[in-house]
Amino acid sequence: MTGLPIHAVLPDLLATLRDRPNAVLVAPPGAGKTTAVAPALLAEPWCEGEILLLSPRRLAARAAAERMAELAGEPAGKTIGYATRLDSKRSAATRVTVLTEGIFLKRIQADPELTGVSAVLFDEIHERSLDSDFGLALALDAQGALRPDLRLVAMSATLDGARVSALMGDAPVVESEGRGFPLSITHLGRRAEARIEDEMASAIRRALAEAEGGLLAFLPGVAEIERTAERLDPLPAGVVLHRLHGSLDPAAQRAAIAPSPPGVRKLVLATSIAETSLTLDGVRIVVDSGLARRPRYDRAAGLTRLVTERASQAAVAQRAGRAGRQGPGQVYRLWEEAATAALPRFDPPEILEADLSALLLDCALWGVADPRTLRWLDPPPRAAIDEARTRLTALGALDQGARPTPHGQAIADLPLPPRLAHMLIEADARGWGETAADVAVLLSERGLGGNDADLELRLRRWRGEKGKRAQAARGLARNWLTLARSSRATSRDAGAGAGEGPSRALGQGEIGGCVALAFPDRVSKRRDSSGADWISVGGRGFRLDPASPLAREDWLAVAEVGGAASGARILAAAPIDQAGVEALFADRIREGTDVGFDPATGGVRASHGRRLGAILLSGGQDSRADPAMIEAALLEGVRVHGLDRLPWSEGARALRRRAAFARQADASIPDLSDEALLATLDDWLPPALAGRRRLAEIDPAALSGALDGLLGWDARQAIDRLAPSHFTTPAGSTHAIDYDAEAGPTVTARVQAFFGLAEHPRAGGTPLVLALTSPAGRPIQTTRDLPGFWRGSWAAVAKEMRGRYPKHPWPDDPAAADPTLRTKRASSRA
């Protein structure tokens, strides 16, 4: 197969790697980089060992290996194999292994020299997953210290090649053309009040009627996929529906990717798993919701939650490209064309938003106390490192000097997040090993045993399932338990170990005990008779559906929550009783008078009695707390849970954003960032706390006054000059400048208000981003070059708008027209 665009640049790549250890390959979707590069390296004189090809997802890893093996005329597992958490095919003859990024991290940690490996290829590195960034950082470190002969190649479709090149020691950048067929894009828009599955079902039916070929529809998550599937029933004759997401059985995933039988049209409802690395045979149509679901770590709450948000420009471009892989394609988008420019350009790097506990522990074992000393595209935030260090110390994984303990080594030996690895090791020492291993799998592999909040119910269902995925998951649990016992046996602090006898029936509260070991801060007590409100040991308030059988329990060990931290919903939990809680955490129970911050209320709780964290086990409230202790508790609450807990006025928030922007031009302006304000919290916040018991009671004017005091008169004048708060249009309307917009300082206003402007407006020397709207306030264009817009696409926009808004002016030469916010009739009467 030599017709792929990548083959035109392979000679350049091969020549580069003969002379240099690193290279950057930029190749658009369809160029063939995933399946062509690794086999081409096998015949190179320097390549005597194995080639590792890193893939961001299990489905993509398996599909890439199977496709390369097919092209080589061999079964997967011979020359070309793969390794994922639930499935692998490799042999002694394997020269190319496609593996997920997490598997690679474990491999390089166990063998920093990567013995027997000649090259590591990082595919789809533009996705900027935490594991990908970390894997590249470790590989570069190993290459510099131990393996100067190791070849490293960063590959991507949408990549800032120069930036990655600099990270990799000014590695040469090789660029390939893509093989994309023409695409026709239709913007359907979307009714704000309508459910996404209703709009998607309507768009899919329209697309099936108007265009030919298979259809791939992008939805944010599994729930939306299922609801859309329900609304599409019954399907037109000859159309077969497939689902495609990470929790499916591999056989179902393969069916979604494989060619359809003659006379059958494929309809695939997919998550973002289908954005990259995969070619779905027969797909000529893409319907894009424009939404994505991503994990976001709430550092103040210590929770990772899934949020649904707009997909980035890079992501929607990748999605559209799926329709043009094998022929001309048709794309339907559920947003207005002008809104595309307002989408974020790229997905945010996961390292800036993730829980860094595993990364910090792995770095400590690597011999790097501060992860920021490694080579990163974006270094991990200091606050995230500090928070992760606190958690790992509490788990006993790090000592007070931030050095890994034997228990930390045992945790790192397991292919699990630190909390779950700690749970498995500690639970096995108590005789709960089999249960803990099963709980770890349930919390790692979505969909096993259903999605009920009751983990006991899910575990019973899963143990009765017979499918290949369920069986593979049970094998995974056994492997993890074996690894945990091996790690405990070699750890100095192993403690009393459990035997390895036959699996036992579930003990009362055993699942809850396992979950509590993993998430001690989420052990929760019911607050009301309905079971809807819960208070956790860590102080967070949780919500539970009162109809759930769990609502009748007094105590729950909570594993997963979703939604905002202020009202997070319990998604996975198991019952536990108070006796079990006190037995597990006897060393953490304190007795006496306690004054602390209550994140659930934003106020101070003062009580006397026995307490486990924020939960009063016995005793009562104390209303005579020392004012100094109240002030200290409120200060600590802000320090731990963030400045967003303060009742800032919108003016104060805007001032901080403006100050941050102005500081780029004038470094003498005081820093009002979260980091800077938290560092000086004791200097400016106490006066606003006098006489208060809750943060909500603080006068917002006092906070604004504190900011003014930190800035001073000269700095305020500089901010007003460099970052004005408002912009006045030629039509006389005044609009706030949004300094928090991703594209830069942005003004949103009707396009007619800018008529007559021949120069682009600026704020403190920086061109404003103009979000131009129709008379109805709907976006029609976003620009940093207003004169260019007048000369360029204005004619097409005006032609369309005249039909929609005939009462308003749409002149041929807006640069010479009078600005106005009136209709043509109203203007003529003036």
Secondary structure as GFF3:
##gff-version 3
##sequence-region A 1 830
A	DSSP	alpha_helix	6	19	.	.	.	ID=ss1
A	DSSP	beta_strand	22	26	.	.	.	ID=ss2
A	DSSP	alpha_helix	33	41	.	.	.	ID=ss3
A	DSSP	beta_strand	50	55	.	.	.	ID=ss4
A	DSSP	alpha_helix	58	71	.	.	.	ID=ss5
A	DSSP	beta_strand	80	83	.	.	.	ID=ss6
A	DSSP	beta_strand	88	89	.	.	.	ID=ss7
A	DSSP	beta_strand	96	100	.	.	.	ID=ss8
A	DSSP	alpha_helix	101	110	.	.	.	ID=ss9
A	DSSP	beta_strand	117	122	.	.	.	ID=ss10
A	DSSP	three_ten_helix	125	127	.	.	.	ID=ss11
A	DSSP	alpha_helix	130	145	.	.	.	ID=ss12
A	DSSP	beta_strand	151	156	.	.	.	ID=ss13
A	DSSP	alpha_helix	161	167	.	.	.	ID=ss14
A	DSSP	beta_strand	173	175	.	.	.	ID=ss15
A	DSSP	beta_strand	183	187	.	.	.	ID=ss16
A	DSSP	alpha_helix	196	210	.	.	.	ID=ss17
A	DSSP	beta_strand	214	218	.	.	.	ID=ss18
A	DSSP	alpha_helix	222	232	.	.	.	ID=ss19
A	DSSP	beta_strand	239	244	.	.	.	ID=ss20
A	DSSP	alpha_helix	250	257	.	.	.	ID=ss21
A	DSSP	beta_strand	265	270	.	.	.	ID=ss22
A	DSSP	three_ten_helix	272	274	.	.	.	ID=ss23
A	DSSP	beta_strand	283	288	.	.	.	ID=ss24
A	DSSP	beta_strand	291	298	.	.	.	ID=ss25
A	DSSP	beta_strand	303	310	.	.	.	ID=ss26
A	DSSP	alpha_helix	313	321	.	.	.	ID=ss27
A	DSSP	three_ten_helix	322	324	.	.	.	ID=ss28
A	DSSP	beta_strand	329	333	.	.	.	ID=ss29
A	DSSP	three_ten_helix	337	342	.	.	.	ID=ss30
A	DSSP	three_ten_helix	350	352	.	.	.	ID=ss31
A	DSSP	alpha_helix	357	366	.	.	.	ID=ss32
A	DSSP	three_ten_helix	371	373	.	.	.	ID=ss33
A	DSSP	alpha_helix	382	395	.	.	.	ID=ss34
A	DSSP	alpha_helix	406	413	.	.	.	ID=ss35
A	DSSP	alpha_helix	418	429	.	.	.	ID=ss36
A	DSSP	alpha_helix	433	444	.	.	.	ID=ss37
A	DSSP	alpha_helix	455	464	.	.	.	ID=ss38
A	DSSP	alpha_helix	468	490	.	.	.	ID=ss39
A	DSSP	alpha_helix	510	518	.	.	.	ID=ss40
A	DSSP	three_ten_helix	520	522	.	.	.	ID=ss41
A	DSSP	beta_strand	523	526	.	.	.	ID=ss42
A	DSSP	beta_strand	533	536	.	.	.	ID=ss43
A	DSSP	beta_strand	541	543	.	.	.	ID=ss44
A	DSSP	three_ten_helix	549	552	.	.	.	ID=ss45
A	DSSP	beta_strand	555	562	.	.	.	ID=ss46
A	DSSP	three_ten_helix	565	567	.	.	.	ID=ss47
A	DSSP	beta_strand	568	575	.	.	.	ID=ss48
A	DSSP	alpha_helix	578	584	.	.	.	ID=ss49
A	DSSP	three_ten_helix	586	588	.	.	.	ID=ss50
A	DSSP	beta_strand	590	598	.	.	.	ID=ss51
A	DSSP	beta_strand	603	612	.	.	.	ID=ss52
A	DSSP	beta_strand	615	621	.	.	.	ID=ss53
A	DSSP	alpha_helix	627	641	.	.	.	ID=ss54
A	DSSP	three_ten_helix	643	645	.	.	.	ID=ss55
A	DSSP	alpha_helix	650	663	.	.	.	ID=ss56
A	DSSP	alpha_helix	674	679	.	.	.	ID=ss57
A	DSSP	alpha_helix	681	684	.	.	.	ID=ss58
A	DSSP	alpha_helix	686	689	.	.	.	ID=ss59
A	DSSP	three_ten_helix	695	697	.	.	.	ID=ss60
A	DSSP	alpha_helix	700	722	.	.	.	ID=ss61
A	DSSP	beta_strand	726	728	.	.	.	ID=ss62
A	DSSP	beta_strand	734	736	.	.	.	ID=ss63
A	DSSP	beta_strand	746	750	.	.	.	ID=ss64
A	DSSP	three_ten_helix	751	754	.	.	.	ID=ss65
A	DSSP	beta_strand	762	763	.	.	.	ID=ss66
A	DSSP	beta_strand	766	767	.	.	.	ID=ss67
A	DSSP	beta_strand	769	773	.	.	.	ID=ss68
A	DSSP	beta_strand	779	783	.	.	.	ID=ss69
A	DSSP	alpha_helix	786	791	.	.	.	ID=ss70
A	DSSP	alpha_helix	794	804	.	.	.	ID=ss71
A	DSSP	three_ten_helix	814	816	.	.	.	ID=ss72
A	DSSP	alpha_helix	824	829	.	.	.	ID=ss73
###
